[in-house]
Amino acid sequence: MTTTGPRAIAFTIHGPIARADLAGLCDRVCVLLRESRAEVAYCEVDGIQPDAVTVDALARLQLAARRCACRVRLRGASKELRELVAFMGLADVLTD
C-alpha cells in the first residue's frame, strides 16, 4: 500500500524586500497557492536580509497560505532571521 504525503510546492523569495513590494509578493504567492492546491509551501529564504519588513512579508504569506488551506514552511532561514522571528513573537507561525 502506497501512501502519499501532503501536496507540496516550493518557491524562493529574493531580497531585499521593500515595504512597497509586500502587496505584489503576496498576490503572486496567492496565485501560486490557489493554482497548485498545495497543502505545504516550502519558502526558500536563504540569503534574505533579516529585518522587520522580511518578517512582515513572511507573516503575510503565512496568513495568505492559511486562507488557501496551506502552510508555509521556511527553508534556509539564517540564525539571525530565526532569532528575529522569535523576537517578534512569530516562532510558532513561521517555522522551518
mmCIF file as gemmi writes it, N, C-alpha and C atoms, coordinates in Angstrom:
data_model
loop_
_atom_site.group_PDB
_atom_site.id
_atom_site.type_symbol
_atom_site.label_atom_id
_atom_site.label_alt_id
_atom_site.label_comp_id
_atom_site.label_asym_id
_atom_site.label_entity_id
_atom_site.label_seq_id
_atom_site.pdbx_PDB_ins_code
_atom_site.Cartn_x
_atom_site.Cartn_y
_atom_site.Cartn_z
_atom_site.occupancy
_atom_site.B_iso_or_equiv
_atom_site.pdbx_formal_charge
_atom_site.auth_seq_id
_atom_site.auth_asym_id
_atom_site.pdbx_PDB_model_num
ATOM 1 N N . MET Axp A 1 ? 0.843 -1.174 0 1 0 ? 1 A 1
ATOM 2 C CA . MET Axp A 1 ? 0 0 0 1 0 ? 1 A 1
ATOM 3 C C . MET Axp A 1 ? 0.888 1.236 0 1 0 ? 1 A 1
ATOM 4 N N . THR Axp A 2 ? 0.635 2.129 -0.888 1 0 ? 2 A 1
ATOM 5 C CA . THR Axp A 2 ? 1.405 3.348 -1.009 1 0 ? 2 A 1
ATOM 6 C C . THR Axp A 2 ? 0.625 4.498 -0.381 1 0 ? 2 A 1
ATOM 7 N N . THR Axp A 3 ? 1.315 5.243 0.436 1 0 ? 3 A 1
ATOM 8 C CA . THR Axp A 3 ? 0.692 6.438 0.998 1 0 ? 3 A 1
ATOM 9 C C . THR Axp A 3 ? 1.374 7.656 0.408 1 0 ? 3 A 1
ATOM 10 N N . THR Axp A 4 ? 0.618 8.676 0.262 1 0 ? 4 A 1
ATOM 11 C CA . THR Axp A 4 ? 1.19 9.912 -0.258 1 0 ? 4 A 1
ATOM 12 C C . THR Axp A 4 ? 1.131 10.972 0.819 1 0 ? 4 A 1
ATOM 13 N N . GLY Axp A 5 ? 2.109 11.844 0.794 1 0 ? 5 A 1
ATOM 14 C CA . GLY Axp A 5 ? 2.141 12.957 1.743 1 0 ? 5 A 1
ATOM 15 C C . GLY Axp A 5 ? 1.296 14.092 1.231 1 0 ? 5 A 1
ATOM 16 N N . PRO Axp A 6 ? 1.318 15.165 1.946 1 0 ? 6 A 1
ATOM 17 C CA . PRO Axp A 6 ? 0.551 16.33 1.507 1 0 ? 6 A 1
ATOM 18 C C . PRO Axp A 6 ? 1.108 16.896 0.202 1 0 ? 6 A 1
ATOM 19 N N . ARG Axp A 7 ? 0.233 17.472 -0.586 1 0 ? 7 A 1
ATOM 20 C CA . ARG Axp A 7 ? 0.689 18.137 -1.82 1 0 ? 7 A 1
ATOM 21 C C . ARG Axp A 7 ? 1.565 19.309 -1.414 1 0 ? 7 A 1
ATOM 22 N N . ALA Axp A 8 ? 2.705 19.415 -2.055 1 0 ? 8 A 1
ATOM 23 C CA . ALA Axp A 8 ? 3.662 20.456 -1.663 1 0 ? 8 A 1
ATOM 24 C C . ALA Axp A 8 ? 4.215 21.169 -2.889 1 0 ? 8 A 1
ATOM 25 N N . ILE Axp A 9 ? 4.574 22.411 -2.687 1 0 ? 9 A 1
ATOM 26 C CA . ILE Axp A 9 ? 5.265 23.207 -3.691 1 0 ? 9 A 1
ATOM 27 C C . ILE Axp A 9 ? 6.425 23.909 -2.996 1 0 ? 9 A 1
ATOM 28 N N . ALA Axp A 10 ? 7.302 24.467 -3.787 1 0 ? 10 A 1
ATOM 29 C CA . ALA Axp A 10 ? 8.42 25.251 -3.247 1 0 ? 10 A 1
ATOM 30 C C . ALA Axp A 10 ? 8.572 26.511 -4.1 1 0 ? 10 A 1
ATOM 31 N N . PHE Axp A 11 ? 8.951 27.586 -3.44 1 0 ? 11 A 1
ATOM 32 C CA . PHE Axp A 11 ? 9.237 28.827 -4.134 1 0 ? 11 A 1
ATOM 33 C C . PHE Axp A 11 ? 10.322 29.564 -3.368 1 0 ? 11 A 1
ATOM 34 N N . THR Axp A 12 ? 10.946 30.499 -4.037 1 0 ? 12 A 1
ATOM 35 C CA . THR Axp A 12 ? 12.046 31.257 -3.452 1 0 ? 12 A 1
ATOM 36 C C . THR Axp A 12 ? 11.683 32.734 -3.404 1 0 ? 12 A 1
ATOM 37 N N . ILE Axp A 13 ? 12.054 33.353 -2.306 1 0 ? 13 A 1
ATOM 38 C CA . ILE Axp A 13 ? 11.905 34.802 -2.188 1 0 ? 13 A 1
ATOM 39 C C . ILE Axp A 13 ? 13.297 35.408 -2.26 1 0 ? 13 A 1
ATOM 40 N N . HIS Axp A 14 ? 13.431 36.401 -3.128 1 0 ? 14 A 1
ATOM 41 C CA . HIS Axp A 14 ? 14.702 37.107 -3.261 1 0 ? 14 A 1
ATOM 42 C C . HIS Axp A 14 ? 14.566 38.479 -2.622 1 0 ? 14 A 1
ATOM 43 N N . GLY Axp A 15 ? 15.624 38.962 -2.059 1 0 ? 15 A 1
ATOM 44 C CA . GLY Axp A 15 ? 15.587 40.262 -1.406 1 0 ? 15 A 1
ATOM 45 C C . GLY Axp A 15 ? 16.532 41.214 -2.072 1 0 ? 15 A 1
ATOM 46 N N . PRO Axp A 16 ? 16.624 42.376 -1.593 1 0 ? 16 A 1
ATOM 47 C CA . PRO Axp A 16 ? 15.917 42.855 -0.417 1 0 ? 16 A 1
ATOM 48 C C . PRO Axp A 16 ? 14.437 43.092 -0.709 1 0 ? 16 A 1
ATOM 49 N N . ILE Axp A 17 ? 13.638 43 0.341 1 0 ? 17 A 1
ATOM 50 C CA . ILE Axp A 17 ? 12.202 43.22 0.237 1 0 ? 17 A 1
ATOM 51 C C . ILE Axp A 17 ? 11.894 44.604 0.8 1 0 ? 17 A 1
ATOM 52 N N . ALA Axp A 18 ? 11.251 45.403 -0.015 1 0 ? 18 A 1
ATOM 53 C CA . ALA Axp A 18 ? 10.825 46.74 0.429 1 0 ? 18 A 1
ATOM 54 C C . ALA Axp A 18 ? 9.355 46.674 0.822 1 0 ? 18 A 1
ATOM 55 N N . ARG Axp A 19 ? 8.942 47.55 1.702 1 0 ? 19 A 1
ATOM 56 C CA . ARG Axp A 19 ? 7.541 47.566 2.134 1 0 ? 19 A 1
ATOM 57 C C . ARG Axp A 19 ? 6.603 47.677 0.926 1 0 ? 19 A 1
ATOM 58 N N . ALA Axp A 20 ? 6.996 48.429 -0.093 1 0 ? 20 A 1
ATOM 59 C CA . ALA Axp A 20 ? 6.165 48.59 -1.285 1 0 ? 20 A 1
ATOM 60 C C . ALA Axp A 20 ? 6.014 47.286 -2.073 1 0 ? 20 A 1
ATOM 61 N N . ASP Axp A 21 ? 6.89 46.299 -1.834 1 0 ? 21 A 1
ATOM 62 C CA . ASP Axp A 21 ? 6.835 45.014 -2.539 1 0 ? 21 A 1
ATOM 63 C C . ASP Axp A 21 ? 5.83 44.041 -1.929 1 0 ? 21 A 1
ATOM 64 N N . LEU Axp A 22 ? 5.355 44.308 -0.711 1 0 ? 22 A 1
ATOM 65 C CA . LEU Axp A 22 ? 4.574 43.321 0.028 1 0 ? 22 A 1
ATOM 66 C C . LEU Axp A 22 ? 3.284 42.912 -0.683 1 0 ? 22 A 1
ATOM 67 N N . ALA Axp A 23 ? 2.526 43.843 -1.164 1 0 ? 23 A 1
ATOM 68 C CA . ALA Axp A 23 ? 1.247 43.509 -1.807 1 0 ? 23 A 1
ATOM 69 C C . ALA Axp A 23 ? 1.456 42.638 -3.045 1 0 ? 23 A 1
ATOM 70 N N . GLY Axp A 24 ? 2.399 43.019 -3.886 1 0 ? 24 A 1
ATOM 71 C CA . GLY Axp A 24 ? 2.663 42.242 -5.098 1 0 ? 24 A 1
ATOM 72 C C . GLY Axp A 24 ? 3.189 40.848 -4.794 1 0 ? 24 A 1
ATOM 73 N N . LEU Axp A 25 ? 4.067 40.754 -3.801 1 0 ? 25 A 1
ATOM 74 C CA . LEU Axp A 25 ? 4.606 39.461 -3.398 1 0 ? 25 A 1
ATOM 75 C C . LEU Axp A 25 ? 3.483 38.551 -2.915 1 0 ? 25 A 1
ATOM 76 N N . CYS Axp A 26 ? 2.633 39.06 -2.057 1 0 ? 26 A 1
ATOM 77 C CA . CYS Axp A 26 ? 1.508 38.268 -1.55 1 0 ? 26 A 1
ATOM 78 C C . CYS Axp A 26 ? 0.565 37.865 -2.675 1 0 ? 26 A 1
ATOM 79 N N . ASP Axp A 27 ? 0.284 38.765 -3.582 1 0 ? 27 A 1
ATOM 80 C CA . ASP Axp A 27 ? -0.599 38.446 -4.711 1 0 ? 27 A 1
ATOM 81 C C . ASP Axp A 27 ? -0.03 37.31 -5.552 1 0 ? 27 A 1
ATOM 82 N N . ARG Axp A 28 ? 1.279 37.372 -5.859 1 0 ? 28 A 1
ATOM 83 C CA . ARG Axp A 28 ? 1.902 36.325 -6.688 1 0 ? 28 A 1
ATOM 84 C C . ARG Axp A 28 ? 1.89 34.974 -5.977 1 0 ? 28 A 1
ATOM 85 N N . VAL Axp A 29 ? 2.195 34.972 -4.701 1 0 ? 29 A 1
ATOM 86 C CA . VAL Axp A 29 ? 2.209 33.71 -3.956 1 0 ? 29 A 1
ATOM 87 C C . VAL Axp A 29 ? 0.79 33.161 -3.81 1 0 ? 29 A 1
ATOM 88 N N . CYS Axp A 30 ? -0.194 34.014 -3.611 1 0 ? 30 A 1
ATOM 89 C CA . CYS Axp A 30 ? -1.582 33.554 -3.518 1 0 ? 30 A 1
ATOM 90 C C . CYS Axp A 30 ? -2.029 32.853 -4.801 1 0 ? 30 A 1
ATOM 91 N N . VAL Axp A 31 ? -1.67 33.405 -5.939 1 0 ? 31 A 1
ATOM 92 C CA . VAL Axp A 31 ? -1.997 32.765 -7.215 1 0 ? 31 A 1
ATOM 93 C C . VAL Axp A 31 ? -1.332 31.39 -7.288 1 0 ? 31 A 1
ATOM 94 N N . LEU Axp A 32 ? -0.079 31.329 -6.93 1 0 ? 32 A 1
ATOM 95 C CA . LEU Axp A 32 ? 0.657 30.061 -6.926 1 0 ? 32 A 1
ATOM 96 C C . LEU Axp A 32 ? -0.026 29.039 -6.018 1 0 ? 32 A 1
ATOM 97 N N . LEU Axp A 33 ? -0.413 29.444 -4.83 1 0 ? 33 A 1
ATOM 98 C CA . LEU Axp A 33 ? -1.051 28.525 -3.885 1 0 ? 33 A 1
ATOM 99 C C . LEU Axp A 33 ? -2.413 28.053 -4.384 1 0 ? 33 A 1
ATOM 100 N N . ARG Axp A 34 ? -3.207 28.969 -4.901 1 0 ? 34 A 1
ATOM 101 C CA . ARG Axp A 34 ? -4.537 28.581 -5.407 1 0 ? 34 A 1
ATOM 102 C C . ARG Axp A 34 ? -4.422 27.621 -6.582 1 0 ? 34 A 1
ATOM 103 N N . GLU Axp A 35 ? -3.514 27.917 -7.508 1 0 ? 35 A 1
ATOM 104 C CA . GLU Axp A 35 ? -3.375 27.07 -8.698 1 0 ? 35 A 1
ATOM 105 C C . GLU Axp A 35 ? -2.808 25.694 -8.359 1 0 ? 35 A 1
ATOM 106 N N . SER Axp A 36 ? -1.919 25.622 -7.403 1 0 ? 36 A 1
ATOM 107 C CA . SER Axp A 36 ? -1.277 24.353 -7.068 1 0 ? 36 A 1
ATOM 108 C C . SER Axp A 36 ? -2.116 23.504 -6.114 1 0 ? 36 A 1
ATOM 109 N N . ARG Axp A 37 ? -2.98 24.153 -5.347 1 0 ? 37 A 1
ATOM 110 C CA . ARG Axp A 37 ? -3.768 23.479 -4.314 1 0 ? 37 A 1
ATOM 111 C C . ARG Axp A 37 ? -2.86 22.731 -3.321 1 0 ? 37 A 1
ATOM 112 N N . ALA Axp A 38 ? -1.693 23.289 -3.112 1 0 ? 38 A 1
ATOM 113 C CA . ALA Axp A 38 ? -0.725 22.681 -2.198 1 0 ? 38 A 1
ATOM 114 C C . ALA Axp A 38 ? -1.216 22.8 -0.76 1 0 ? 38 A 1
ATOM 115 N N . GLU Axp A 39 ? -0.816 21.818 0.031 1 0 ? 39 A 1
ATOM 116 C CA . GLU Axp A 39 ? -1.106 21.85 1.46 1 0 ? 39 A 1
ATOM 117 C C . GLU Axp A 39 ? 0.082 22.392 2.243 1 0 ? 39 A 1
ATOM 118 N N . VAL Axp A 40 ? 1.268 22.253 1.653 1 0 ? 40 A 1
ATOM 119 C CA . VAL Axp A 40 ? 2.503 22.76 2.254 1 0 ? 40 A 1
ATOM 120 C C . VAL Axp A 40 ? 3.262 23.523 1.174 1 0 ? 40 A 1
ATOM 121 N N . ALA Axp A 41 ? 3.752 24.702 1.533 1 0 ? 41 A 1
ATOM 122 C CA . ALA Axp A 41 ? 4.557 25.505 0.614 1 0 ? 41 A 1
ATOM 123 C C . ALA Axp A 41 ? 5.904 25.767 1.281 1 0 ? 41 A 1
ATOM 124 N N . TYR Axp A 42 ? 6.964 25.269 0.673 1 0 ? 42 A 1
ATOM 125 C CA . TYR Axp A 42 ? 8.313 25.486 1.193 1 0 ? 42 A 1
ATOM 126 C C . TYR Axp A 42 ? 8.856 26.77 0.589 1 0 ? 42 A 1
ATOM 127 N N . CYS Axp A 43 ? 9.164 27.716 1.447 1 0 ? 43 A 1
ATOM 128 C CA . CYS Axp A 43 ? 9.634 29.032 1.027 1 0 ? 43 A 1
ATOM 129 C C . CYS Axp A 43 ? 11.13 29.139 1.307 1 0 ? 43 A 1
ATOM 130 N N . GLU Axp A 44 ? 11.917 29.19 0.254 1 0 ? 44 A 1
ATOM 131 C CA . GLU Axp A 44 ? 13.375 29.305 0.371 1 0 ? 44 A 1
ATOM 132 C C . GLU Axp A 44 ? 13.72 30.762 0.672 1 0 ? 44 A 1
ATOM 133 N N . VAL Axp A 45 ? 14.36 30.976 1.825 1 0 ? 45 A 1
ATOM 134 C CA . VAL Axp A 45 ? 14.695 32.328 2.257 1 0 ? 45 A 1
ATOM 135 C C . VAL Axp A 45 ? 16.193 32.503 2.48 1 0 ? 45 A 1
ATOM 136 N N . ASP Axp A 46 ? 16.984 31.59 1.97 1 0 ? 46 A 1
ATOM 137 C CA . ASP Axp A 46 ? 18.437 31.669 2.125 1 0 ? 46 A 1
ATOM 138 C C . ASP Axp A 46 ? 18.95 32.973 1.521 1 0 ? 46 A 1
ATOM 139 N N . GLY Axp A 47 ? 19.687 33.732 2.309 1 0 ? 47 A 1
ATOM 140 C CA . GLY Axp A 47 ? 20.272 34.976 1.817 1 0 ? 47 A 1
ATOM 141 C C . GLY Axp A 47 ? 19.385 36.203 1.947 1 0 ? 47 A 1
ATOM 142 N N . ILE Axp A 48 ? 18.188 36.03 2.462 1 0 ? 48 A 1
ATOM 143 C CA . ILE Axp A 48 ? 17.295 37.177 2.63 1 0 ? 48 A 1
ATOM 144 C C . ILE Axp A 48 ? 17.72 37.974 3.859 1 0 ? 48 A 1
ATOM 145 N N . GLN Axp A 49 ? 17.666 39.279 3.744 1 0 ? 49 A 1
ATOM 146 C CA . GLN Axp A 49 ? 18.026 40.183 4.837 1 0 ? 49 A 1
ATOM 147 C C . GLN Axp A 49 ? 17.082 39.982 6.018 1 0 ? 49 A 1
ATOM 148 N N . PRO Axp A 50 ? 17.596 39.683 7.2 1 0 ? 50 A 1
ATOM 149 C CA . PRO Axp A 50 ? 16.726 39.525 8.369 1 0 ? 50 A 1
ATOM 150 C C . PRO Axp A 50 ? 16.338 40.881 8.942 1 0 ? 50 A 1
ATOM 151 N N . ASP Axp A 51 ? 15.201 41.399 8.516 1 0 ? 51 A 1
ATOM 152 C CA . ASP Axp A 51 ? 14.718 42.668 9.038 1 0 ? 51 A 1
ATOM 153 C C . ASP Axp A 51 ? 13.207 42.6 9.226 1 0 ? 51 A 1
ATOM 154 N N . ALA Axp A 52 ? 12.647 43.647 9.78 1 0 ? 52 A 1
ATOM 155 C CA . ALA Axp A 52 ? 11.221 43.657 10.099 1 0 ? 52 A 1
ATOM 156 C C . ALA Axp A 52 ? 10.348 43.536 8.852 1 0 ? 52 A 1
ATOM 157 N N . VAL Axp A 53 ? 10.757 44.111 7.739 1 0 ? 53 A 1
ATOM 158 C CA . VAL Axp A 53 ? 9.967 44.018 6.507 1 0 ? 53 A 1
ATOM 159 C C . VAL Axp A 53 ? 9.934 42.583 6.012 1 0 ? 53 A 1
ATOM 160 N N . THR Axp A 54 ? 11.052 41.888 6.1 1 0 ? 54 A 1
ATOM 161 C CA . THR Axp A 54 ? 11.096 40.482 5.686 1 0 ? 54 A 1
ATOM 162 C C . THR Axp A 54 ? 10.164 39.65 6.549 1 0 ? 54 A 1
ATOM 163 N N . VAL Axp A 55 ? 10.219 39.838 7.858 1 0 ? 55 A 1
ATOM 164 C CA . VAL Axp A 55 ? 9.348 39.076 8.751 1 0 ? 55 A 1
ATOM 165 C C . VAL Axp A 55 ? 7.887 39.427 8.485 1 0 ? 55 A 1
ATOM 166 N N . ASP Axp A 56 ? 7.593 40.691 8.23 1 0 ? 56 A 1
ATOM 167 C CA . ASP Axp A 56 ? 6.237 41.103 7.872 1 0 ? 56 A 1
ATOM 168 C C . ASP Axp A 56 ? 5.786 40.377 6.609 1 0 ? 56 A 1
ATOM 169 N N . ALA Axp A 57 ? 6.636 40.328 5.609 1 0 ? 57 A 1
ATOM 170 C CA . ALA Axp A 57 ? 6.303 39.637 4.361 1 0 ? 57 A 1
ATOM 171 C C . ALA Axp A 57 ? 6.02 38.163 4.617 1 0 ? 57 A 1
ATOM 172 N N . LEU Axp A 58 ? 6.86 37.514 5.405 1 0 ? 58 A 1
ATOM 173 C CA . LEU Axp A 58 ? 6.676 36.093 5.686 1 0 ? 58 A 1
ATOM 174 C C . LEU Axp A 58 ? 5.4 35.84 6.477 1 0 ? 58 A 1
ATOM 175 N N . ALA Axp A 59 ? 5.092 36.712 7.421 1 0 ? 59 A 1
ATOM 176 C CA . ALA Axp A 59 ? 3.851 36.572 8.188 1 0 ? 59 A 1
ATOM 177 C C . ALA Axp A 59 ? 2.633 36.743 7.284 1 0 ? 59 A 1
ATOM 178 N N . ARG Axp A 60 ? 2.689 37.71 6.381 1 0 ? 60 A 1
ATOM 179 C CA . ARG Axp A 60 ? 1.584 37.912 5.434 1 0 ? 60 A 1
ATOM 180 C C . ARG Axp A 60 ? 1.416 36.709 4.516 1 0 ? 60 A 1
ATOM 181 N N . LEU Axp A 61 ? 2.544 36.126 4.09 1 0 ? 61 A 1
ATOM 182 C CA . LEU Axp A 61 ? 2.468 34.938 3.24 1 0 ? 61 A 1
ATOM 183 C C . LEU Axp A 61 ? 1.835 33.772 3.996 1 0 ? 61 A 1
ATOM 184 N N . GLN Axp A 62 ? 2.192 33.627 5.266 1 0 ? 62 A 1
ATOM 185 C CA . GLN Axp A 62 ? 1.605 32.557 6.067 1 0 ? 62 A 1
ATOM 186 C C . GLN Axp A 62 ? 0.096 32.757 6.213 1 0 ? 62 A 1
ATOM 187 N N . LEU Axp A 63 ? -0.321 33.98 6.456 1 0 ? 63 A 1
ATOM 188 C CA . LEU Axp A 63 ? -1.746 34.282 6.57 1 0 ? 63 A 1
ATOM 189 C C . LEU Axp A 63 ? -2.474 33.973 5.262 1 0 ? 63 A 1
ATOM 190 N N . ALA Axp A 64 ? -1.901 34.397 4.152 1 0 ? 64 A 1
ATOM 191 C CA . ALA Axp A 64 ? -2.499 34.13 2.844 1 0 ? 64 A 1
ATOM 192 C C . ALA Axp A 64 ? -2.56 32.627 2.58 1 0 ? 64 A 1
ATOM 193 N N . ALA Axp A 65 ? -1.522 31.914 2.959 1 0 ? 65 A 1
ATOM 194 C CA . ALA Axp A 65 ? -1.49 30.46 2.758 1 0 ? 65 A 1
ATOM 195 C C . ALA Axp A 65 ? -2.603 29.791 3.553 1 0 ? 65 A 1
ATOM 196 N N . ARG Axp A 66 ? -2.791 30.216 4.772 1 0 ? 66 A 1
ATOM 197 C CA . ARG Axp A 66 ? -3.842 29.613 5.598 1 0 ? 66 A 1
ATOM 198 C C . ARG Axp A 66 ? -5.216 29.813 4.985 1 0 ? 66 A 1
ATOM 199 N N . ARG Axp A 67 ? -5.404 30.929 4.328 1 0 ? 67 A 1
ATOM 200 C CA . ARG Axp A 67 ? -6.683 31.172 3.643 1 0 ? 67 A 1
ATOM 201 C C . ARG Axp A 67 ? -6.887 30.197 2.489 1 0 ? 67 A 1
ATOM 202 N N . CYS Axp A 68 ? -5.786 29.637 1.999 1 0 ? 68 A 1
ATOM 203 C CA . CYS Axp A 68 ? -5.834 28.649 0.915 1 0 ? 68 A 1
ATOM 204 C C . CYS Axp A 68 ? -5.67 27.228 1.45 1 0 ? 68 A 1
ATOM 205 N N . ALA Axp A 69 ? -5.861 27.038 2.752 1 0 ? 69 A 1
ATOM 206 C CA . ALA Axp A 69 ? -5.704 25.729 3.409 1 0 ? 69 A 1
ATOM 207 C C . ALA Axp A 69 ? -4.296 25.171 3.209 1 0 ? 69 A 1
ATOM 208 N N . CYS Axp A 70 ? -3.322 26.042 3.318 1 0 ? 70 A 1
ATOM 209 C CA . CYS Axp A 70 ? -1.92 25.679 3.11 1 0 ? 70 A 1
ATOM 210 C C . CYS Axp A 70 ? -1.106 26.188 4.297 1 0 ? 70 A 1
ATOM 211 N N . ARG Axp A 71 ? 0.089 25.677 4.432 1 0 ? 71 A 1
ATOM 212 C CA . ARG Axp A 71 ? 1.003 26.115 5.493 1 0 ? 71 A 1
ATOM 213 C C . ARG Axp A 71 ? 2.363 26.383 4.87 1 0 ? 71 A 1
ATOM 214 N N . VAL Axp A 72 ? 2.947 27.532 5.154 1 0 ? 72 A 1
ATOM 215 C CA . VAL Axp A 72 ? 4.276 27.881 4.658 1 0 ? 72 A 1
ATOM 216 C C . VAL Axp A 72 ? 5.319 27.387 5.657 1 0 ? 72 A 1
ATOM 217 N N . ARG Axp A 73 ? 6.333 26.724 5.142 1 0 ? 73 A 1
ATOM 218 C CA . ARG Axp A 73 ? 7.489 26.29 5.934 1 0 ? 73 A 1
ATOM 219 C C . ARG Axp A 73 ? 8.716 26.97 5.353 1 0 ? 73 A 1
ATOM 220 N N . LEU Axp A 74 ? 9.549 27.513 6.213 1 0 ? 74 A 1
ATOM 221 C CA . LEU Axp A 74 ? 10.749 28.211 5.76 1 0 ? 74 A 1
ATOM 222 C C . LEU Axp A 74 ? 11.883 27.225 5.522 1 0 ? 74 A 1
ATOM 223 N N . ARG Axp A 75 ? 12.645 27.488 4.498 1 0 ? 75 A 1
ATOM 224 C CA . ARG Axp A 75 ? 13.85 26.707 4.2 1 0 ? 75 A 1
ATOM 225 C C . ARG Axp A 75 ? 15.027 27.662 4.097 1 0 ? 75 A 1
ATOM 226 N N . GLY Axp A 76 ? 16.127 27.294 4.71 1 0 ? 76 A 1
ATOM 227 C CA . GLY Axp A 76 ? 17.348 28.076 4.582 1 0 ? 76 A 1
ATOM 228 C C . GLY Axp A 76 ? 17.366 29.351 5.395 1 0 ? 76 A 1
ATOM 229 N N . ALA Axp A 77 ? 16.511 29.443 6.408 1 0 ? 77 A 1
ATOM 230 C CA . ALA Axp A 77 ? 16.483 30.658 7.229 1 0 ? 77 A 1
ATOM 231 C C . ALA Axp A 77 ? 17.766 30.768 8.04 1 0 ? 77 A 1
ATOM 232 N N . SER Axp A 78 ? 18.372 31.926 8.007 1 0 ? 78 A 1
ATOM 233 C CA . SER Axp A 78 ? 19.59 32.16 8.78 1 0 ? 78 A 1
ATOM 234 C C . SER Axp A 78 ? 19.257 32.182 10.269 1 0 ? 78 A 1
ATOM 235 N N . LYS Axp A 79 ? 20.288 32.019 11.067 1 0 ? 79 A 1
ATOM 236 C CA . LYS Axp A 79 ? 20.117 32.099 12.519 1 0 ? 79 A 1
ATOM 237 C C . LYS Axp A 79 ? 19.528 33.45 12.898 1 0 ? 79 A 1
ATOM 238 N N . GLU Axp A 80 ? 20.01 34.513 12.253 1 0 ? 80 A 1
ATOM 239 C CA . GLU Axp A 80 ? 19.544 35.859 12.553 1 0 ? 80 A 1
ATOM 240 C C . GLU Axp A 80 ? 18.061 36.024 12.22 1 0 ? 80 A 1
ATOM 241 N N . LEU Axp A 81 ? 17.633 35.461 11.09 1 0 ? 81 A 1
ATOM 242 C CA . LEU Axp A 81 ? 16.222 35.562 10.712 1 0 ? 81 A 1
ATOM 243 C C . LEU Axp A 81 ? 15.358 34.775 11.698 1 0 ? 81 A 1
ATOM 244 N N . ARG Axp A 82 ? 15.775 33.572 12.061 1 0 ? 82 A 1
ATOM 245 C CA . ARG Axp A 82 ? 15.025 32.781 13.036 1 0 ? 82 A 1
ATOM 246 C C . ARG Axp A 82 ? 14.932 33.505 14.377 1 0 ? 82 A 1
ATOM 247 N N . GLU Axp A 83 ? 16.029 34.136 14.798 1 0 ? 83 A 1
ATOM 248 C CA . GLU Axp A 83 ? 16.015 34.886 16.061 1 0 ? 83 A 1
ATOM 249 C C . GLU Axp A 83 ? 15.073 36.085 15.993 1 0 ? 83 A 1
ATOM 250 N N . LEU Axp A 84 ? 15.069 36.788 14.868 1 0 ? 84 A 1
ATOM 251 C CA . LEU Axp A 84 ? 14.172 37.936 14.716 1 0 ? 84 A 1
ATOM 252 C C . LEU Axp A 84 ? 12.712 37.486 14.704 1 0 ? 84 A 1
ATOM 253 N N . VAL Axp A 85 ? 12.433 36.399 14.019 1 0 ? 85 A 1
ATOM 254 C CA . VAL Axp A 85 ? 11.074 35.842 14.009 1 0 ? 85 A 1
ATOM 255 C C . VAL Axp A 85 ? 10.637 35.53 15.44 1 0 ? 85 A 1
ATOM 256 N N . ALA Axp A 86 ? 11.522 34.911 16.206 1 0 ? 86 A 1
ATOM 257 C CA . ALA Axp A 86 ? 11.203 34.586 17.606 1 0 ? 86 A 1
ATOM 258 C C . ALA Axp A 86 ? 11.015 35.858 18.428 1 0 ? 86 A 1
ATOM 259 N N . PHE Axp A 87 ? 11.883 36.831 18.239 1 0 ? 87 A 1
ATOM 260 C CA . PHE Axp A 87 ? 11.795 38.099 18.972 1 0 ? 87 A 1
ATOM 261 C C . PHE Axp A 87 ? 10.469 38.801 18.704 1 0 ? 87 A 1
ATOM 262 N N . MET Axp A 88 ? 9.986 38.675 17.469 1 0 ? 88 A 1
ATOM 263 C CA . MET Axp A 88 ? 8.73 39.325 17.085 1 0 ? 88 A 1
ATOM 264 C C . MET Axp A 88 ? 7.511 38.482 17.478 1 0 ? 88 A 1
ATOM 265 N N . GLY Axp A 89 ? 7.746 37.362 18.153 1 0 ? 89 A 1
ATOM 266 C CA . GLY Axp A 89 ? 6.648 36.541 18.646 1 0 ? 89 A 1
ATOM 267 C C . GLY Axp A 89 ? 5.99 35.663 17.603 1 0 ? 89 A 1
ATOM 268 N N . LEU Axp A 90 ? 6.7 35.364 16.516 1 0 ? 90 A 1
ATOM 269 C CA . LEU Axp A 90 ? 6.108 34.601 15.42 1 0 ? 90 A 1
ATOM 270 C C . LEU Axp A 90 ? 6.744 33.225 15.222 1 0 ? 90 A 1
ATOM 271 N N . ALA Axp A 91 ? 7.505 32.751 16.199 1 0 ? 91 A 1
ATOM 272 C CA . ALA Axp A 91 ? 8.198 31.463 16.045 1 0 ? 91 A 1
ATOM 273 C C . ALA Axp A 91 ? 7.227 30.313 15.842 1 0 ? 91 A 1
ATOM 274 N N . ASP Axp A 92 ? 6.033 30.382 16.429 1 0 ? 92 A 1
ATOM 275 C CA . ASP Axp A 92 ? 5.044 29.315 16.238 1 0 ? 92 A 1
ATOM 276 C C . ASP Axp A 92 ? 4.347 29.415 14.887 1 0 ? 92 A 1
ATOM 277 N N . VAL Axp A 93 ? 4.417 30.574 14.274 1 0 ? 93 A 1
ATOM 278 C CA . VAL Axp A 93 ? 3.739 30.799 12.998 1 0 ? 93 A 1
ATOM 279 C C . VAL Axp A 93 ? 4.667 30.553 11.819 1 0 ? 93 A 1
ATOM 280 N N . LEU Axp A 94 ? 5.901 31.004 11.941 1 0 ? 94 A 1
ATOM 281 C CA . LEU Axp A 94 ? 6.897 30.864 10.862 1 0 ? 94 A 1
ATOM 282 C C . LEU Axp A 94 ? 7.942 29.849 11.299 1 0 ? 94 A 1
ATOM 283 N N . THR Axp A 95 ? 7.775 28.626 10.835 1 0 ? 95 A 1
ATOM 284 C CA . THR Axp A 95 ? 8.656 27.543 11.25 1 0 ? 95 A 1
ATOM 285 C C . THR Axp A 95 ? 9.441 26.986 10.086 1 0 ? 95 A 1
ATOM 286 N N . ASP Axp A 96 ? 10.502 26.29 10.438 1 0 ? 96 A 1
ATOM 287 C CA . ASP Axp A 96 ? 11.308 25.588 9.418 1 0 ? 96 A 1
ATOM 288 C C . ASP Axp A 96 ? 10.614 24.301 9.031 1 0 ? 96 A 1
